[in-house]
Amino acid sequence: MGKIKIIKGDITKLSCDAIVNAANSSLLGGGGVDGAIHRGAGPLLLAECRTLGGCRTGQTKITKSYNLPSRFVIHTVGPVYFEHTPSDAEALLTSCYENSLNLAKEKGLKTIAFPLISAGVYGYPQSDAIKVAIETMKLHQNDFDEITLVLFGEREFEIAKEDYPEFL
Ligand code: AR6
């Protein structure tokens, strides 16, 4: 069985098969983790993203990683929390993880890392976002060598330590 890991850090530094980007539907960059990924990858990432025709909420697109140490970037668009009912937001966020993991599996990728999708600018409550991430990862862990949840902020890492100590 594959391993789920929770770490604190910067996802752009990881050299796994794929890192996941919490993008917006234009796929043309932004702030937060999206900005960090585009800065690290360089301008060729934006050039490839321009050819993709955007991405709908809950869906995914894959690109190369260019100057980043990972091999691929899987771009997914999380829900803006307050634009949906809580249960619709949860279903959409679950789709982000599901579709990213399914796409990675289809491509034969074995190691994948996620940021805490929607839990920054998009306002998803951090503790609920961590639960969606981990519970969805658990359903797919047999298909991967390692699935990593990368937490950037101190507060979200403290929540994860409390709620999921077994993955630290
Ligand atoms: N590595 C890992 N996690 C990070 C990093 C990093 N380098 N930088 C930030 N985070 P956000 P969203 C965490 O706002 O809520 C963008 O402008 C951050 O602490 O990046 O899905 C897009 O273009 C938070 O926990 O994404 C969209 O417009 C998590 O990543 C919009 O923001 C997600 O925060 C998407 O909003």
Residues whose N, C-alpha, C, O or C-beta is under 5 A from the ligand:
A	BS01	AR6	G9 D10 I11 T12 A22 A23 N24 G29 G30 G31 G32 V33 D34 A36 G78 P115 L116 I117 S118 A119 G120 V121 Y122 G123 V150 F152 G153
